[in-house]
């Protein structure tokens, strides 16, 4: 049985939760492998809507074991609050596994994140202010705090003191903020230890054993390909690797065990935060996409920037992730347009460019080159098969598939878990 990676093929917010939920009944483990509570998935089950931030979408599937891998950065207060909220709604969260090697977001990480963004002013990145970037920075600088450190008070104190030696100088002398007392941080972190202890496990060992024994393991990325710290629109990116390779490092499973890589594509394009966005709309069409699609961030509540579908980005995602399939979401949002523009290339200083520009400045100045596809007015939310779609909707899907470089194996035609057309089986 396969190990699959499921990830965003644009700038995130493509509907990964819906895709994971579709597979939930067939999957034994769902693994978050990067990011923190700056990411979010919305899953609709019946008339219930669940907004998940740290927890894998598999938490809502009774037969599935949800896993938070070593590549995730964890705010313990947020995690426990999210677990408590689901428990109150009758969701069983007892099967959750948390890697002891995952790094912890501390109060000083969130403080530094917020003051740094304010200090940058017009040059700010547009972070969520939740401490994700500073936590990953500490991880790379080898002064991070890991989940396993909660269970050794002396080690925890030493590590927090080492981390704050420099940070307190920055907070006090650069940002005019009060220095953080190490003992206060340690006391707060130790307060989470007993509640987290039952979930902590050697997740790398468990996941490798699961794959080797024929279990189905789904690796679920947060954010999207264009927010990858290496392959995204740097510096307007996240601090981790949402691309397929990040699943291996963020969960400790080798690349030879990955059998399928599924990219989630929205039928148009959105992004949250600053940075280039060639197809962004500033007119009534952009506002209509935002309102009809409910385009507000799950985690931040910020309005998403909206634009037409960008085939250049889709081809890029296919290339850097080795995508085998696409799941196209929110096709229903496009119902009602007489014709629908699709970006097939860019114009950069008078040149037509059909692949994502390698040079950052070129991408910032890229202008979309559009082709126009005929739209449809029929309600598609009740469609159960591809043949049920209006001819123009079928044509739109086929055109996107041809432009993007991988087969579209499923189509979301509404927000509900049953409002999906499955063309090819992912398993």
C-alpha positions in Angstrom: 0.0 0.0 0.0 1.2 3.5 -0.7 2.8 6.4 1.2 1.4 9.6 -0.2 2.3 13.3 0.1 -0.5 15.8 -0.2 0.5 19.4 -0.5 -0.5 22.9 -1.7 0.5 23.7 -5.3 0.0 27.4 -5.1 0.4 29.8 -2.1 -1.6 27.7 0.4 -5.3 27.8 1.3 -6.1 25.5 -1.6 -8.4 23.2 0.3 -5.9 20.5 1.6 -8.2 19.6 4.5 -11.0 18.6 2.1 -8.6 16.4 0.1 -7.2 14.8 3.3 -10.7 14.2 4.5 -11.7 12.5 1.2 -8.9 10.0 1.8 -9.5 9.7 5.5 -11.5 6.4 5.5 -8.7 4.7 3.6 -5.7 6.1 5.4 -4.1 4.7 8.6 -1.9 7.6 9.5 -2.0 11.3 8.5 1.2 13.2 9.2 1.8 17.0 9.5 5.5 17.3 8.5 6.2 21.1 8.6 4.9 24.5 9.6 3.1 25.5 12.8 -0.1 27.2 13.8 0.5 29.7 11.0 -1.2 27.1 8.7 -4.8 26.1 8.8 -7.2 23.6 7.2 -11.0 23.9 7.1 -12.8 20.6 7.0 -16.6 20.4 6.6 -18.3 17.3 8.0 -22.0 17.3 7.5 -23.2 20.6 8.9 -20.1 21.0 11.1 -17.1 23.1 10.2 -13.7 22.4 11.8 -10.8 24.9 11.6 -7.6 23.0 12.3 -4.2 24.8 12.8 -1.7 22.4 14.2 -3.5 19.1 14.1 -3.5 16.9 11.0 -6.9 16.7 9.2 -6.9 12.9 10.0 -7.9 13.8 13.6 -11.5 13.8 12.3 -11.3 10.3 10.8 -12.1 7.7 13.6 -9.9 4.9 12.1 -6.9 7.2 11.4 -3.9 8.0 13.6 -2.9 11.7 13.4 0.8 12.5 13.7 2.7 15.7 14.3 6.2 15.1 12.9 9.6 16.3 13.9 9.5 19.0 11.2 6.6 20.9 12.8 7.1 23.7 15.3 4.6 23.4 18.1 3.1 26.1 20.4 2.0 23.9 23.3 -0.7 26.2 24.5 -2.3 26.2 21.0 -2.0 22.5 20.6 -3.7 21.8 24.0 -6.4 24.3 23.3 -7.1 22.8 19.9 -7.3 19.3 21.4 -9.6 20.6 24.2 -11.9 22.3 21.6 -12.3 19.1 19.6 -12.9 17.0 22.7 -15.7 19.3 23.7 -17.3 18.7 20.3 -17.1 14.9 20.7 -14.0 14.2 18.6 -11.7 11.5 20.0 -8.1 12.9 20.0 -6.5 10.2 22.1 -4.7 8.6 19.2 -2.6 11.7 18.4 1.2 11.1 18.2 3.7 13.9 18.7 7.3 13.7 17.8 9.7 14.3 20.7 12.0 16.0 18.2 9.5 18.7 17.2 10.6 22.1 18.3 8.6 24.2 20.7 7.4 27.8 20.1 8.0 29.8 23.3 6.7 33.1 24.5 10.0 34.8 23.4 9.6 33.5 19.9 6.2 35.2 19.4 7.5 38.4 21.0 10.4 38.6 18.7 8.2 37.8 15.7 5.9 40.6 16.4 8.4 43.3 17.2 10.5 42.4 14.2 7.6 42.8 11.8 6.8 46.2 13.3 10.4 47.2 13.1 10.6 46.3 9.4 7.7 48.6 8.6 7.1 48.7 4.8 9.7 45.9 4.4 7.7 43.5 6.5 7.2 40.0 5.3 3.6 39.6 6.4 4.1 36.9 9.0 1.3 35.7 11.3 3.2 36.9 14.3 2.9 33.4 15.9 6.7 32.9 16.4 7.1 30.3 13.6 10.1 32.0 11.9 12.1 32.7 15.1 11.5 29.1 16.2 12.9 27.7 13.0 15.8 30.1 13.2 16.6 28.8 16.6 16.4 25.3 15.3 19.0 26.0 12.6 21.1 28.0 15.1 21.0 24.9 17.4 19.5 26.8 20.3 16.0 25.5 19.9 13.8 23.9 22.5 12.4 20.5 21.7 9.3 18.6 23.0 11.5 16.1 24.7 13.2 18.9 26.7 10.0 19.3 28.7 10.8 16.1 30.6 14.2 17.2 31.9 13.9 20.4 33.9 17.7 21.0 34.2 18.3 20.6 30.5 15.3 22.8 29.7 16.6 25.6 31.9 20.1 25.4 30.4 18.7 25.6 26.9 16.3 28.5 27.6 19.2 30.4 29.3 21.4 29.8 26.3 18.7 31.0 23.9 17.9 34.1 25.8 21.6 35.3 26.3 21.5 37.0 22.9 17.7 37.5 22.5 17.4 39.6 25.7 20.1 41.9 24.4 18.1 42.4 21.2 14.8 42.8 22.9 16.2 45.4 25.4 18.7 47.3 23.4 17.2 47.2 19.9 13.5 47.0 20.5 13.3 48.7 23.9 11.5 45.7 25.4 11.8 44.2 28.8 14.2 41.2 29.0 12.6 37.8 29.4 13.4 35.8 32.6 14.5 32.3 31.8 12.9 30.9 34.9 9.5 32.3 33.9 9.7 30.7 30.5 10.7 27.3 32.0 7.9 27.5 34.6 5.4 28.0 31.8 6.8 25.3 29.6 6.9 22.7 32.4 3.2 23.4 33.0 2.5 21.7 29.7 4.6 18.6 30.3 2.1 16.3 32.0 -0.6 17.0 29.4 1.6 16.5 26.5 3.5 13.4 27.8 0.9 10.8 26.7 1.1 11.9 23.1 4.9 11.9 22.7 6.4 9.1 20.7 9.2 8.0 18.4 7.2 8.9 15.3 9.9 8.2 12.8 10.1 4.6 14.0 6.3 4.2 14.1 5.8 5.7 10.6 8.6 3.6 8.9 7.2 0.4 10.6 3.7 1.4 9.3 4.9 1.8 5.7 6.9 -1.4 5.8 3.9 -3.3 7.1 1.6 -2.1 4.3 -0.3 0.6 6.1 -1.4 3.7 4.2 0.4 6.8 5.4 -0.5 10.3 4.2 1.9 13.2 4.6 0.1 16.5 4.8 1.9 19.8 4.1 0.8 23.2 5.4 0.9 26.4 3.3 1.9 25.8 -0.3 4.7 25.3 -2.8 5.2 29.0 -3.5 5.7 29.6 0.2 8.6 27.1 0.5 11.7 28.7 2.0 13.9 27.3 -0.8 11.5 27.1 -3.8 9.0 29.8 -3.1 8.8 33.6 -3.7 11.6 34.3 -1.2 11.7 36.3 1.1 7.9 36.3 1.1 7.7 32.7 2.2 7.3 30.5 5.3 10.3 29.2 7.3 10.0 25.6 6.3 9.7 23.2 3.3 6.0 22.5 2.4 7.2 20.9 -0.9 7.4 17.1 -1.2 11.0 16.8 -0.1 10.0 18.3 3.2 7.9 15.3 4.0 11.0 13.1 4.1 13.0 15.4 6.4 10.0 16.5 8.4 8.7 13.0 9.2 11.9 10.9 8.9 10.7 8.6 6.1 13.0 8.1 3.1 12.1 9.2 -0.4 12.0 5.7 -1.8 9.0 5.0 0.3 6.9 7.8 -1.2 4.7 6.3 -4.0 2.4 9.3 -4.9 2.5 13.1 -4.6 -0.8 14.9 -4.9 -0.9 18.7 -5.5 -4.0 20.7 -4.4 -4.9 23.4 -6.9 -7.7 25.9 -6.4 -9.6 26.6 -9.7 -8.4 30.2 -9.3 -5.5 31.6 -7.2 -5.2 33.2 -3.8 -2.5 34.2 -1.4 -2.2 35.8 2.1 0.5 38.2 3.1 3.0 40.3 1.1 4.9 39.3 -2.0 4.5 39.1 -5.8 1.2 37.7 -7.3 1.0 38.1 -11.1 -2.7 37.4 -11.6 -3.9 39.4 -8.6 -7.2 41.2 -9.2 -8.1 44.6 -7.8 -11.6 44.9 -9.4 -15.1 43.5 -9.0 -14.0 40.1 -10.2 -11.4 39.9 -7.4 -14.0 40.9 -4.9 -16.5 38.4 -6.2 -14.0 35.6 -6.0 -13.3 36.6 -2.4 -16.9 36.7 -1.4 -18.2 33.7 -3.2 -15.2 31.6 -2.2 -15.2 32.8 1.4 -11.5 33.7 1.0 -10.4 34.6 4.5 -7.5 32.9 6.3 -8.4 30.0 8.6 -5.6 31.1 11.0 -5.4 34.8 10.6 -8.9 35.8 9.5 -7.2 38.1 6.9 -8.8 38.6 3.5 -7.0 36.6 0.9 -5.7 38.3 -2.2 -7.5 36.8 -5.2 -6.6 36.3 -8.9 -7.2 34.1 -11.9 -5.7 30.6 -12.3 -2.0 30.7 -13.0 -0.8 27.7 -15.1 2.8 28.9 -14.9 2.7 28.3 -11.1 1.0 25.0 -11.6 3.7 23.7 -13.9 6.3 24.8 -11.5 4.6 23.0 -8.7 4.5 19.8 -10.8 8.2 20.1 -11.5 9.6 20.8 -8.0 7.3 18.3 -6.2 7.3 15.6 -8.8 3.5 15.7 -8.7 1.6 12.5 -9.9 -1.9 14.0 -9.5 -3.9 17.2 -8.9 -6.9 17.7 -6.8 -8.8 20.7 -8.2 -10.8 22.5 -5.6 -13.5 25.2 -5.6 -14.6 24.8 -9.2 -18.1 25.8 -8.1 -16.9 29.3 -7.2 -16.3 30.1 -10.9 -20.0 29.4 -11.8 -21.6 32.5 -13.4 -18.7 34.0 -15.4 -19.3 34.3 -19.1 -15.7 33.7 -19.8 -12.8 32.9 -17.5 -9.2 34.2 -18.0 -6.4 31.7 -17.4 -2.8 32.9 -17.2 -0.8 30.7 -19.6 2.5 32.7 -19.6 4.1 35.9 -18.4 5.4 38.9 -20.1 8.8 40.0 -18.7 10.3 43.1 -20.2 8.7 42.4 -23.5 9.5 38.7 -23.5 7.0 35.8 -23.3 8.0 33.5 -20.5 6.2 30.2 -20.0 8.2 28.9 -16.9 8.5 30.6 -13.5 11.3 33.2 -13.8 14.4 32.1 -11.8 15.3 35.7 -11.2 13.3 37.3 -8.3 13.2 40.7 -10.0 11.7 39.2 -13.2 9.0 37.5 -11.2 8.1 40.7 -9.4 7.7 42.5 -12.8 5.9 39.6 -14.6 2.6 40.5 -16.2 0.1 37.7 -16.9 -0.6 36.6 -20.5 -4.2 35.4 -20.5 -6.3 33.0 -22.6 -10.0 33.1 -22.2 -12.1 30.0 -21.7 -15.9 29.9 -21.9 -17.7 29.9 -18.6 -20.9 28.2 -17.4 -24.0 29.3 -15.4 -25.3 25.9 -14.3 -25.2 24.8 -10.6 -22.5 22.1 -10.4 -22.6 21.4 -6.6 -24.8 18.3 -7.2 -22.5 16.8 -9.8 -21.3 13.2 -8.9 -19.3 12.4 -12.0 -17.2 14.3 -14.5 -19.9 13.8 -17.2 -22.4 15.6 -14.9 -20.5 18.8 -15.3 -21.6 21.3 -17.9 -19.5 21.0 -21.1 -17.8 24.3 -20.5 -16.8 23.3 -17.0 -15.4 20.0 -18.4 -13.5 22.0 -20.9 -12.1 24.3 -18.2 -10.9 21.3 -16.2 -9.3 19.6 -19.2 -7.5 22.8 -20.2 -6.1 23.3 -16.7 -4.9 19.6 -16.7 -3.1 20.0 -20.0 -1.5 23.3 -19.0 -0.4 22.0 -15.5 1.4 18.8 -16.5 -0.3 16.2 -14.3 -3.7 14.5 -14.3 -6.6 16.1 -12.4 -7.8 13.1 -10.4 -10.5 14.8 -8.2 -12.6 17.9 -8.4 -14.2 19.8 -5.5 -17.6 21.2 -6.6 -18.7 22.4 -3.2 -17.5 22.8 0.5 -19.1 19.6 1.8 -17.1 16.4 2.2 -19.5 14.6 -0.3 -19.3 17.4 -2.9 -16.3 15.9 -4.7 -16.0 14.2 -8.1 -13.4 11.5 -8.0 -11.9 10.7 -11.4 -8.9 8.5 -10.5 -8.3 6.6 -7.3 -5.4 8.0 -5.3 -4.7 4.7 -3.6 
